[in-house]
Amino acid sequence: MPHYPHFYDRNGRLKEPGQLDRSIGAYLDYLPYTNGVIRKMVTAIRQNSHDSAIIILMGDHGVRYSAPGDPGHLHDFENLNAVFFPDGDYHLWYDSITGVNQFRVILSKVFRQDIPLLRDSTVFLTDNGF
């Protein structure tokens, strides 16, 4: 979620096969349902772990839809990246962290290690027809 196919509408109603499409409208309509599922999942994890679990929500890419006139790939790197630390201590966290360092920071924090950080970066893969 929220990758295509967008099986549900914003109210969680299952769509018929003929209603599935790859449009930005279908994507945006799917997001409220997706957000609700994520909220329920996070709430369940917190309740069942008695707020002792580190929770990581991490997307693999951002929105890949371009509106007419957009230069394309404008939002590809706006990934979902949210972390919950039970102790509320985010002093090692920083706004520009990428997946390159996210787990280094978490593992250093949890296991009191000093894992060195790498240069934060992203890689854009194109479709080579493979």
C-alpha positions in Angstrom: 0.0 0.0 0.0 -0.4 2.4 -1.7 1.1 0.8 -4.8 -1.1 0.0 -7.7 -3.4 -1.8 -7.9 -5.4 0.4 -5.6 -7.9 -2.2 -4.4 -9.9 0.0 -2.0 -11.4 3.4 -2.1 -11.0 6.1 0.6 -13.8 4.4 2.7 -12.2 0.9 2.5 -14.7 -0.4 0.0 -13.2 -3.1 -2.3 -13.2 -2.0 -5.9 -14.4 -4.2 -8.7 -11.7 -5.4 -11.1 -12.9 -3.0 -13.8 -12.5 0.0 -11.5 -8.8 -0.5 -10.9 -6.7 2.1 -12.7 -3.2 3.7 -12.4 -4.4 7.3 -12.3 -3.3 9.9 -9.7 -7.0 10.2 -8.7 -7.1 6.5 -7.8 -3.9 6.8 -5.9 -5.1 9.8 -3.9 -8.5 8.1 -3.3 -6.6 5.1 -1.8 -4.5 7.2 0.6 -7.1 7.8 3.3 -7.8 4.1 3.6 -4.0 3.4 3.5 -3.4 5.9 6.3 -6.1 4.3 8.4 -4.6 0.9 8.0 -1.2 2.3 9.1 -2.7 4.0 12.1 -4.4 0.8 13.2 -1.2 -1.2 12.7 0.9 1.3 14.7 -1.7 1.4 17.5 -1.7 -2.4 17.7 2.1 -2.6 17.8 2.2 0.0 20.6 -0.6 -1.6 22.6 0.7 -5.1 22.2 4.3 -4.2 23.0 3.2 -1.9 25.9 5.0 0.9 24.1 8.4 -0.9 24.2 8.8 -1.5 20.4 10.8 0.7 18.0 8.5 1.2 15.0 9.9 2.0 11.6 7.7 3.0 8.7 9.8 3.3 5.6 8.8 3.7 1.9 10.9 2.6 -1.0 10.0 5.7 -3.1 7.7 8.7 -3.2 4.8 9.5 -5.6 5.6 8.5 -9.2 2.8 10.3 -10.9 3.4 13.4 -12.9 0.8 16.0 -13.7 0.7 17.5 -17.2 3.5 20.0 -17.4 5.5 18.6 -14.5 9.2 18.0 -15.2 8.8 14.4 -14.0 10.3 12.6 -11.1 9.6 15.6 -8.9 8.3 13.6 -5.9 10.2 10.3 -6.4 12.4 10.8 -3.3 9.7 12.1 -0.9 9.6 8.7 0.8 7.6 7.9 3.9 10.1 7.6 6.7 8.8 7.7 10.2 10.3 6.2 13.4 9.0 5.8 16.9 11.4 5.4 19.8 9.7 4.3 23.0 12.0 6.5 25.1 11.2 9.6 23.0 14.9 10.3 22.5 15.5 11.4 18.9 18.8 13.3 19.5 20.7 11.1 17.0 18.0 11.6 14.3 18.2 14.4 11.8 15.8 15.7 9.1 17.8 14.7 6.1 18.5 11.1 7.1 18.2 8.6 4.3 17.9 4.8 4.3 21.7 4.7 4.1 22.0 5.7 7.7 18.6 5.0 9.2 19.5 1.6 10.5 23.0 2.7 11.5 21.4 5.3 13.8 18.9 2.8 15.2 21.4 0.0 15.8 23.8 2.5 17.4 21.1 3.8 19.7 19.6 0.4 20.7 22.9 -1.5 21.1 25.0 1.5 22.3 27.4 1.1 19.4 29.2 3.9 17.6 28.5 2.7 14.0 29.9 5.4 11.7 27.5 7.2 9.4 27.9 7.2 5.7 27.1 10.1 3.3 23.3 10.2 3.0 22.3 9.6 -0.6 19.7 8.2 -2.8 19.9 6.3 -6.1 17.4 6.8 -9.0 16.8 3.6 -11.0 15.4 3.9 -14.4 13.4 1.3 -16.3 15.8 -0.4 -18.7 13.2 -2.8 -20.0 14.4 -5.6 -17.8 
